[in-house]
Amino acid sequence: MRKRYLDCTASEIQNMTGRELAEAIAGSEGRILVCETIGAVRPMLGDVTNAEFAAAMGADLLILNLFDVTAPAICGLPDVAPEETIREVKRLTGRAVGINLEPLDESRESAVDTNGEWNLTSGRAATIENAERAVEMGADFIVLTGNPGVGVTNRAITNTLRRYRDKFGDRIMLIAGKMHAAGILSESGERIITEEDVTSFAEAGADVILMPAPGTVPGITTEYIRSLVARAHELGKLTLTAVGTSQEGADTITIREIALMCKMTGTDLHHLGDSGYVGMAIPENILEYGKVIRGVRHTYHRMASSINR
């Protein structure tokens, strides 16, 4: 019987395959918090990485955003060889750590312009080569999604999923979907992800299907996301509801409301983005979100458990 992730120690998490990680998450019954951080900016605490800060506030899993596998950089990390960057984050946090990679559809371009820091670099593109580098560097999971204005389509995500699943099998957990339009205005609002997209992602090999949290994107209601979660579960897949519209920097009352709405959808994983200011969610929102979905006992247990266990 697989131990639920909610109760796993750092040493137990470190040794999980992608399939085992997904099973441990499923056993936690919707009480897992995922936090996205940016390592390429100055950390909120200066000489402590944003990943460590998010973990200290109760994050169960960590996503490294804007992480270029050909030029890895996490500000605040001790000096390590570039290929050891992800493993060092894992060592310091005791968490499962993944990265975002962004699939491109050659026939589509972004319809919007955003800040230059989101511009896609070659080491962030969702190629087989970049995924291989991520796996070799110790990534526990890969998230196929799009940053603002990059121009990632659901079709590109589906096609990349198939290639990754064929290549890696069950070695790594695959998360796929979009939390905002990512520059494709024809896939905005309720068209960010549809029931057809959920089915396509599931059939292409996703372990976890990512979708916007209710109340974070115009037109995205609790009822709509509930229907997509139910469809994903019918197909034997997990879901992640994501706060990717800078509301990770909203007041704690708003965060509590979003957390409860996500809980009501039946989702398995809850996500907070990296733009409270820039680099991670506001720390108190990580704490508050965790308390809403799992109470103080499990929240403080995650915060207090030593990475040496």
C-alpha positions in Angstrom: 0.0 0.0 0.0 1.4 3.4 -1.0 1.9 5.9 1.8 0.0 9.1 1.1 2.2 12.1 0.2 0.6 14.1 3.0 2.6 12.0 5.5 5.7 11.3 3.5 9.2 12.3 4.8 11.9 13.9 2.7 13.7 10.5 2.2 10.5 8.8 1.1 9.7 11.6 -1.4 13.3 11.5 -2.8 13.0 7.9 -3.9 9.6 8.0 -5.7 9.2 7.3 -9.4 6.7 9.4 -11.3 4.0 6.7 -11.0 4.6 6.3 -7.2 4.5 10.1 -6.8 1.1 10.3 -8.5 -0.3 7.4 -6.4 0.9 9.1 -3.2 -0.8 12.3 -4.2 -4.0 10.5 -5.0 -4.0 9.0 -1.6 -3.9 12.4 0.0 -7.5 13.2 -1.1 -7.1 16.8 -2.3 -4.8 18.2 0.4 -1.6 18.8 -1.5 -0.3 22.3 -2.1 2.0 23.1 -5.1 3.9 26.3 -5.2 5.6 27.8 -8.2 8.8 29.9 -7.8 11.2 31.8 -10.0 14.8 31.3 -9.2 16.2 33.7 -11.8 15.1 36.8 -9.7 16.4 38.1 -6.4 14.9 35.9 -3.7 12.4 37.6 -1.3 14.8 36.8 1.6 18.0 37.6 -0.2 20.3 34.7 0.5 17.5 32.0 0.9 15.9 30.7 -2.3 12.3 31.3 -3.0 11.9 27.5 -3.2 13.1 27.1 0.4 10.9 29.9 1.6 7.8 28.4 -0.1 8.6 25.0 1.4 9.0 26.5 4.9 5.5 28.0 4.6 4.0 24.6 3.9 4.3 23.9 0.1 4.2 20.1 -0.6 5.6 20.2 -4.2 7.7 22.9 -5.9 7.7 24.0 -9.5 10.7 26.0 -10.9 9.4 28.5 -13.5 11.5 30.2 -16.1 14.1 27.5 -15.4 16.4 27.1 -18.4 17.9 23.6 -18.5 20.8 24.8 -20.6 21.7 27.6 -18.2 20.2 26.7 -14.8 20.1 29.5 -12.3 18.5 29.6 -8.8 19.5 32.8 -7.0 20.3 32.2 -3.3 21.4 28.6 -4.0 24.8 27.5 -2.7 27.5 27.1 -5.4 26.9 23.8 -7.1 27.6 22.4 -10.6 24.9 23.5 -13.0 23.7 20.0 -13.5 23.2 19.6 -9.8 20.9 22.7 -9.5 17.6 20.8 -9.2 19.0 18.1 -6.9 20.3 20.8 -4.6 16.9 22.4 -4.4 15.5 19.0 -3.6 18.2 18.4 -0.9 17.5 21.8 0.8 13.7 21.5 0.7 12.9 17.8 1.0 10.2 18.2 -1.5 9.4 16.8 -4.9 10.6 19.4 -7.5 9.5 19.9 -11.1 10.0 22.4 -13.9 7.8 24.1 -16.5 8.6 23.4 -20.1 6.6 25.2 -22.8 5.4 23.5 -26.0 5.2 25.5 -29.2 2.9 25.1 -32.2 4.8 26.4 -35.3 1.6 27.5 -36.9 0.4 29.7 -34.0 1.9 32.8 -32.4 1.0 34.8 -29.3 -1.7 37.4 -29.9 -0.5 39.6 -27.0 2.7 41.2 -25.9 3.9 41.0 -22.3 7.0 41.8 -20.2 10.3 40.7 -21.7 11.2 38.4 -18.9 8.6 35.9 -20.1 10.2 35.6 -23.5 10.9 31.9 -24.3 14.5 30.8 -24.2 15.7 27.7 -26.0 16.3 25.9 -22.7 12.7 26.3 -21.6 11.1 24.9 -24.8 9.4 21.5 -24.4 11.8 19.5 -26.6 12.7 15.9 -26.0 16.3 17.1 -25.4 15.3 19.6 -22.7 13.1 17.0 -21.0 16.0 14.5 -21.0 18.2 17.1 -19.4 15.5 17.8 -16.7 15.2 14.1 -15.9 19.0 13.7 -15.7 19.1 16.8 -13.4 16.7 15.1 -11.0 13.3 16.6 -11.8 10.5 14.6 -10.3 7.9 16.0 -12.7 7.5 18.2 -15.8 4.7 20.7 -16.3 3.7 21.3 -19.9 2.1 24.8 -19.9 2.6 28.3 -21.1 3.8 31.5 -19.5 2.1 34.8 -20.4 2.4 35.8 -24.1 4.4 32.7 -25.1 1.7 31.4 -27.4 1.3 27.8 -26.1 -1.8 26.0 -27.6 -3.6 23.0 -26.2 -2.8 21.1 -29.4 0.9 21.6 -28.9 0.6 20.4 -25.3 -1.2 17.2 -26.5 1.4 16.5 -29.1 4.3 17.0 -26.7 2.6 14.8 -24.1 2.5 11.8 -26.5 6.2 12.2 -27.2 7.2 12.5 -23.6 5.1 9.5 -22.5 6.6 7.3 -25.2 10.1 8.5 -24.2 10.0 8.4 -20.4 7.2 5.9 -19.5 6.4 6.0 -15.8 9.8 7.5 -14.8 8.5 11.0 -14.4 5.1 12.5 -13.6 3.6 14.6 -16.3 1.3 17.6 -15.6 -0.4 19.3 -18.6 -2.7 22.2 -19.2 -3.1 26.0 -19.0 -3.9 28.3 -16.1 -4.5 31.3 -18.4 -4.6 31.9 -22.2 -0.8 32.0 -22.5 -1.2 34.5 -25.4 -3.7 32.4 -27.4 -6.9 34.6 -27.2 -8.9 31.9 -29.0 -8.2 29.7 -26.0 -9.2 32.3 -23.3 -11.9 32.3 -20.7 -13.8 29.0 -20.6 -12.0 27.9 -23.8 -8.6 27.8 -21.9 -9.5 24.1 -21.2 -12.6 22.2 -22.4 -13.8 18.7 -21.7 -12.3 17.7 -25.1 -9.0 19.0 -24.0 -9.2 17.0 -20.8 -9.9 13.9 -22.8 -7.0 14.7 -25.2 -4.5 15.3 -22.4 -5.6 12.1 -20.7 -5.3 10.0 -23.8 -1.9 11.5 -24.6 -0.4 10.4 -21.3 -0.9 13.1 -18.7 -0.9 12.0 -15.1 -2.3 15.3 -13.9 -4.4 17.8 -15.8 -3.9 21.4 -15.0 -6.8 23.9 -15.2 -7.5 27.4 -13.8 -8.8 27.7 -10.3 -12.4 29.0 -10.1 -12.5 32.8 -9.8 -9.1 33.4 -11.3 -10.1 33.7 -15.0 -13.2 35.4 -16.4 -16.0 32.9 -16.9 -14.3 30.1 -14.9 -16.8 29.0 -12.2 -16.7 26.4 -9.6 -19.3 24.4 -11.5 -17.4 24.5 -14.7 -14.1 23.3 -13.2 -16.1 20.7 -11.2 -17.3 19.2 -14.4 -13.7 19.0 -15.8 -12.4 17.5 -12.7 -15.1 14.8 -12.8 -14.2 14.0 -16.4 -10.5 13.7 -15.5 -11.3 11.4 -12.6 -13.5 9.3 -14.9 -10.4 8.8 -17.1 -8.3 7.8 -14.1 -6.3 11.1 -14.0 -5.5 13.6 -11.2 -6.2 17.3 -11.5 -4.4 20.5 -10.4 -6.4 23.8 -10.0 -4.0 26.7 -10.6 -3.9 30.3 -9.4 -1.8 31.8 -12.2 -3.2 35.3 -12.6 -1.2 37.1 -9.8 -4.0 36.5 -7.3 -1.4 34.6 -5.3 -0.7 38.2 -4.3 -4.3 39.0 -3.2 -5.4 39.4 0.3 -5.8 36.3 2.5 -9.6 36.5 2.5 -9.6 36.1 -1.3 -7.1 33.2 -1.1 -9.3 31.4 1.4 -12.3 31.8 -0.9 -10.4 30.4 -3.9 -9.1 27.5 -1.8 -12.6 26.5 -0.7 -13.9 26.8 -4.3 -11.1 24.6 -5.5 -11.8 22.1 -2.7 -15.4 21.9 -3.9 -14.3 21.1 -7.4 -12.8 17.8 -6.1 -9.3 18.6 -7.3 -6.3 16.6 -6.2 -3.7 19.3 -6.2 -3.8 23.0 -5.4 -1.4 25.5 -7.0 -0.2 29.0 -6.2 1.7 30.9 -8.8 5.0 32.8 -8.6 3.9 36.4 -8.8 2.8 37.6 -5.3 5.4 40.2 -6.0 7.8 38.5 -8.3 9.3 35.1 -7.6 6.8 33.4 -5.4 3.3 33.8 -3.8 3.0 36.0 -0.8 4.2 33.8 2.1 1.1 34.3 4.3 -1.1 33.2 1.4 0.9 29.9 1.1 0.2 29.3 4.8 -3.4 30.3 4.7 -4.2 28.2 1.6 -2.6 25.2 3.3 -4.7 25.7 6.4 -7.9 25.9 4.4 -7.4 22.6 2.4 -5.8 20.5 5.2 -6.1 22.3 8.6 -3.3 23.3 10.9 -2.3 19.8 11.9 -1.2 18.7 8.5 0.0 22.2 7.5 2.3 22.5 10.6 3.4 18.9 10.2 4.7 19.7 6.7 6.4 22.9 7.9 8.0 21.2 10.9 9.1 17.9 9.5 12.9 17.9 9.1 14.5 17.4 5.7 16.8 15.0 7.4 14.0 12.5 8.1 
